[in-house]
């Protein structure tokens, strides 16, 4: 079964940045977080499902440092979701085999 990747963007202030990234870490279907200011990429963090605390702590420290400097930024979030078309065609194949 293939996964579909899509991107969403939202604007946050520097004060909201750390909370937004923490929330994204807990969601689980996030592959990558890109922080931009005025269209320029300031930071890019790949996230995987098995990220452990030893890796997360420096990431959050870096985001906290960015939040102290940035006034407003855009957060691009790359997510994955199961491909619904692939799932339905797989279930159709199972029905045909029965």
Residue frames as a rotation matrix with the C-alpha (Angstrom) as fourth column:
UNK 1
0.590 0.807 0.000 0.00
0.807 -0.590 0.000 0.00
0.000 0.000 -1.000 0.00
UNK 2
-0.379 -0.729 0.570 1.47
0.734 -0.612 -0.295 3.37
0.564 0.307 0.767 -1.04
UNK 3
-0.009 0.310 -0.951 1.35
0.807 -0.559 -0.190 6.55
-0.590 -0.769 -0.245 1.00
UNK 4
0.430 0.202 0.880 0.31
0.707 -0.681 -0.189 9.92
0.561 0.703 -0.436 -0.38
UNK 5
-0.423 -0.626 -0.655 2.44
0.865 -0.493 -0.088 12.92
-0.268 -0.604 0.751 0.55
UNK 6
0.399 0.530 0.748 0.96
0.663 -0.730 0.164 16.40
0.633 0.431 -0.643 0.82
UNK 7
-0.696 -0.694 -0.183 2.10
0.669 -0.536 -0.515 19.74
0.259 -0.481 0.838 2.20
UNK 8
0.579 0.810 0.093 0.28
0.706 -0.555 0.440 22.33
0.408 -0.189 -0.893 4.27
UNK 9
-0.573 -0.762 0.301 1.46
0.532 -0.626 -0.570 25.76
0.623 -0.166 0.765 5.39
UNK 10
0.661 0.732 -0.169 0.53
0.654 -0.450 0.608 28.06
0.369 -0.512 -0.776 8.23
UNK 11
-0.079 -0.645 0.760 1.90
0.014 -0.763 -0.646 31.29
0.997 -0.040 0.069 9.68
UNK 12
0.615 0.182 -0.767 2.96
0.749 0.169 0.641 31.65
0.246 -0.969 -0.033 13.30
UNK 13
0.760 -0.442 0.477 4.68
-0.506 -0.862 0.008 34.27
0.408 -0.248 -0.879 15.40
UNK 14
-0.239 -0.948 -0.208 8.06
-0.445 0.298 -0.844 33.55
0.863 -0.109 -0.494 16.94
UNK 15
-0.521 0.091 0.849 6.39
-0.847 0.072 -0.527 32.93
-0.109 -0.993 0.040 20.31
UNK 16
0.504 0.826 0.254 4.03
-0.744 0.564 -0.357 30.32
-0.438 -0.009 0.899 18.81
UNK 17
0.213 -0.459 -0.862 6.73
-0.838 0.367 -0.403 28.50
0.502 0.809 -0.307 16.82
UNK 18
-0.789 -0.597 0.144 7.99
-0.577 0.641 -0.506 26.16
0.209 -0.482 -0.851 19.55
UNK 19
-0.345 0.748 0.567 4.47
-0.463 0.390 -0.796 25.10
-0.816 -0.537 0.211 20.56
UNK 20
0.553 0.558 -0.619 3.54
-0.796 0.134 -0.590 24.48
-0.247 0.819 0.518 16.93
UNK 21
-0.130 -0.684 -0.718 6.58
-0.753 0.539 -0.377 22.24
0.645 0.492 -0.585 16.35
UNK 22
-0.836 -0.123 0.534 5.95
-0.496 0.586 -0.641 20.32
-0.234 -0.801 -0.551 19.59
UNK 23
0.125 0.972 0.200 2.37
-0.591 0.235 -0.772 19.68
-0.797 -0.022 0.604 18.48
UNK 24
0.507 0.020 -0.862 3.58
-0.837 0.252 -0.486 18.44
0.207 0.968 0.145 15.08
UNK 25
-0.594 -0.798 -0.101 6.05
-0.723 0.585 -0.368 16.05
0.353 -0.145 -0.924 16.73
UNK 26
-0.661 0.386 0.644 3.19
-0.384 0.563 -0.732 14.36
-0.644 -0.731 -0.224 18.59
UNK 27
0.235 0.862 -0.449 0.99
-0.861 -0.029 -0.507 13.93
-0.450 0.506 0.735 15.51
UNK 28
-0.004 -0.314 0.950 3.01
-0.092 0.946 0.312 11.11
-0.996 -0.086 -0.033 13.96
UNK 29
0.509 0.227 0.830 2.13
0.725 0.406 -0.556 11.52
-0.463 0.885 0.042 10.28
UNK 30
0.892 -0.268 -0.364 4.57
-0.354 -0.915 -0.195 14.42
-0.281 0.303 -0.911 9.75
UNK 31
0.710 -0.659 0.249 7.59
0.702 0.634 -0.325 13.66
0.056 0.405 0.912 7.55
UNK 32
-0.427 -0.870 0.247 9.27
0.862 -0.474 -0.181 17.05
0.274 0.135 0.952 7.39
UNK 33
0.658 0.525 -0.541 8.94
0.653 -0.755 0.061 20.52
-0.376 -0.393 -0.839 8.91
UNK 34
-0.296 -0.702 0.647 10.28
0.884 -0.459 -0.094 23.55
0.363 0.544 0.757 7.03
UNK 35
0.367 0.334 -0.868 10.47
0.686 -0.727 0.010 26.96
-0.628 -0.599 -0.496 8.70
UNK 36
-0.212 -0.360 0.909 10.53
0.907 -0.418 0.046 29.94
0.363 0.834 0.415 6.34
UNK 37
0.137 0.261 -0.956 10.72
0.519 -0.841 -0.155 33.68
-0.844 -0.475 -0.250 6.76
UNK 38
0.258 0.082 -0.963 9.95
-0.560 -0.800 -0.218 35.96
-0.788 0.595 -0.160 3.82
UNK 39
0.874 0.216 -0.436 10.11
-0.485 0.443 -0.754 32.98
0.030 0.870 0.492 1.44
UNK 40
-0.060 -0.959 -0.276 13.60
-0.726 0.232 -0.647 31.88
0.685 0.162 -0.710 2.55
UNK 41
0.656 0.205 -0.727 14.14
0.216 0.871 0.441 28.53
0.724 -0.446 0.527 4.24
UNK 42
0.316 -0.493 0.811 15.49
-0.859 -0.511 0.025 29.19
0.402 -0.704 -0.585 7.73
UNK 43
-0.585 -0.448 0.676 15.43
-0.701 0.699 -0.143 25.59
-0.408 -0.558 -0.723 8.99
UNK 44
0.225 0.603 -0.765 14.33
-0.799 0.564 0.209 22.18
0.557 0.564 0.609 7.74
UNK 45
-0.498 -0.328 0.803 13.83
-0.797 0.539 -0.273 19.17
-0.343 -0.776 -0.530 10.00
UNK 46
-0.295 0.416 -0.860 13.07
-0.449 0.734 0.509 15.66
0.843 0.536 -0.030 8.77
UNK 47
-0.265 0.293 0.919 10.87
-0.922 0.204 -0.331 13.78
-0.284 -0.934 0.216 11.24
UNK 48
-0.561 0.113 -0.820 10.34
-0.330 0.878 0.347 10.06
0.759 0.465 -0.455 11.35
UNK 49
0.501 0.857 -0.122 7.87
-0.278 0.292 0.915 7.94
0.820 -0.424 0.384 13.27
UNK 50
0.634 -0.279 -0.721 10.61
0.655 0.689 0.310 6.52
0.410 -0.669 0.620 15.51
UNK 51
0.013 -0.645 0.764 12.19
-0.121 -0.759 -0.640 9.80
0.993 -0.085 -0.088 16.63
UNK 52
0.239 -0.012 -0.971 13.57
0.858 0.471 0.205 9.34
0.455 -0.882 0.123 20.14
UNK 53
0.909 0.238 -0.341 14.05
0.399 -0.729 0.557 11.87
-0.116 -0.642 -0.758 22.92
UNK 54
0.086 -0.964 -0.250 17.81
0.546 -0.164 0.821 12.17
-0.833 -0.207 0.513 22.41
UNK 55
-0.612 -0.244 0.753 17.14
0.789 -0.259 0.557 13.48
0.059 0.935 0.351 18.90
UNK 56
0.328 0.871 0.367 14.12
0.781 -0.468 0.414 15.60
0.532 0.151 -0.833 19.78
UNK 57
0.536 -0.104 -0.838 15.81
0.688 -0.521 0.505 17.66
-0.489 -0.847 -0.207 22.52
UNK 58
-0.567 -0.778 -0.269 18.39
0.452 -0.568 0.688 19.36
-0.688 0.269 0.674 20.24
UNK 59
-0.546 0.464 0.697 15.68
0.723 -0.158 0.672 19.90
0.422 0.872 -0.249 17.62
UNK 60
0.549 0.821 -0.158 13.46
0.773 -0.426 0.470 21.71
0.318 -0.380 -0.869 20.11
UNK 61
0.180 -0.576 -0.797 16.44
0.606 -0.574 0.551 23.74
-0.775 -0.582 0.245 21.39
UNK 62
-0.813 -0.483 0.326 17.16
0.531 -0.383 0.756 24.88
-0.240 0.787 0.568 17.83
UNK 63
-0.150 0.850 0.504 13.51
0.732 -0.247 0.635 25.78
0.664 0.465 -0.586 17.24
UNK 64
0.597 0.341 -0.727 13.47
0.783 -0.448 0.432 27.68
-0.178 -0.827 -0.534 20.54
UNK 65
-0.348 -0.805 -0.481 16.52
0.523 -0.592 0.613 29.69
-0.778 -0.039 0.627 19.45
UNK 66
-0.775 0.138 0.617 14.83
0.564 -0.290 0.773 30.48
0.286 0.947 0.147 16.13
UNK 67
0.251 0.966 -0.053 11.67
0.860 -0.198 0.471 31.55
0.445 -0.164 -0.881 17.93
UNK 68
0.249 -0.230 -0.941 13.67
0.712 -0.615 0.339 34.10
-0.657 -0.754 0.011 19.93
UNK 69
-0.717 -0.644 -0.267 14.89
0.252 -0.596 0.762 35.73
-0.650 0.479 0.590 16.71
UNK 70
-0.800 0.421 0.426 11.95
0.475 0.012 0.880 35.41
0.366 0.907 -0.210 14.31
UNK 71
-0.804 0.594 -0.038 8.97
-0.469 -0.671 -0.575 37.73
-0.367 -0.444 0.817 14.51
UNK 72
0.412 0.906 0.093 6.72
-0.604 0.348 -0.717 35.91
-0.682 0.240 0.691 12.04
UNK 73
-0.729 -0.659 -0.185 7.39
-0.594 0.474 0.650 32.85
-0.341 0.583 -0.737 9.95
UNK 74
0.359 0.776 -0.518 5.69
-0.914 0.404 -0.028 30.26
0.187 0.484 0.855 7.79
UNK 75
-0.425 -0.413 0.806 5.77
-0.561 0.818 0.124 26.60
-0.711 -0.399 -0.579 8.74
UNK 76
0.078 0.370 -0.926 5.47
-0.913 0.399 0.082 24.12
0.400 0.839 0.369 5.86
UNK 77
-0.169 -0.036 0.985 4.49
-0.668 0.739 -0.088 20.64
-0.725 -0.672 -0.149 7.00
UNK 78
-0.359 0.013 -0.933 4.98
-0.788 0.531 0.310 17.60
0.500 0.847 -0.181 4.76
UNK 79
-0.122 0.447 0.886 2.59
-0.778 0.511 -0.365 14.83
-0.616 -0.734 0.285 5.81
UNK 80
-0.895 -0.041 -0.443 1.80
-0.322 0.747 0.582 11.33
0.308 0.663 -0.682 4.69
UNK 81
-0.075 0.881 0.467 -1.56
-0.804 0.223 -0.551 9.63
-0.590 -0.417 0.692 4.56
UNK 82
-0.480 -0.060 0.875 -2.46
0.233 0.953 0.194 6.18
-0.846 0.297 -0.444 3.32
UNK 83
-0.874 0.158 -0.459 -3.35
-0.485 -0.335 0.808 6.22
-0.026 0.929 0.369 -0.37
UNK 84
-0.195 0.901 0.388 -7.11
-0.520 0.241 -0.819 5.61
-0.831 -0.362 0.422 -0.37
UNK 85
0.431 0.328 -0.841 -7.13
-0.902 0.177 -0.393 4.55
0.020 0.928 0.372 -4.01
UNK 86
-0.466 -0.683 -0.563 -4.57
-0.606 0.710 -0.360 1.82
0.645 0.173 -0.744 -3.34
UNK 87
-0.844 0.183 0.504 -6.48
-0.382 0.453 -0.805 0.64
-0.376 -0.873 -0.312 -0.28
UNK 88
0.169 0.986 -0.002 -9.77
-0.676 0.115 -0.728 0.35
-0.717 0.124 0.686 -2.15
UNK 89
0.326 -0.080 -0.942 -8.20
-0.856 0.397 -0.330 -1.49
0.400 0.914 0.061 -5.10
UNK 90
-0.782 -0.618 -0.079 -6.54
-0.502 0.701 -0.507 -3.92
0.369 -0.357 -0.858 -2.67
UNK 91
-0.548 0.654 0.522 -9.89
-0.389 0.353 -0.851 -4.66
-0.740 -0.669 0.061 -1.00
UNK 92
0.426 0.679 -0.598 -11.46
-0.854 0.084 -0.513 -5.15
-0.298 0.730 0.615 -4.45
UNK 93
-0.208 -0.591 -0.779 -8.76
-0.747 0.611 -0.264 -7.71
0.632 0.527 -0.569 -5.27
UNK 94
-0.926 -0.124 0.356 -9.47
-0.352 0.622 -0.699 -9.58
-0.135 -0.773 -0.620 -2.03
UNK 95
-0.044 0.987 0.151 -13.20
-0.598 0.095 -0.796 -9.68
-0.800 -0.126 0.587 -2.81
UNK 96
0.399 0.159 -0.903 -12.48
-0.905 0.228 -0.360 -11.07
0.149 0.961 0.235 -6.26
UNK 97
-0.588 -0.713 -0.383 -10.27
-0.604 0.702 -0.377 -13.83
0.538 0.009 -0.843 -4.83
UNK 98
-0.712 0.324 0.623 -12.97
-0.505 0.379 -0.775 -15.00
-0.487 -0.867 -0.106 -2.39
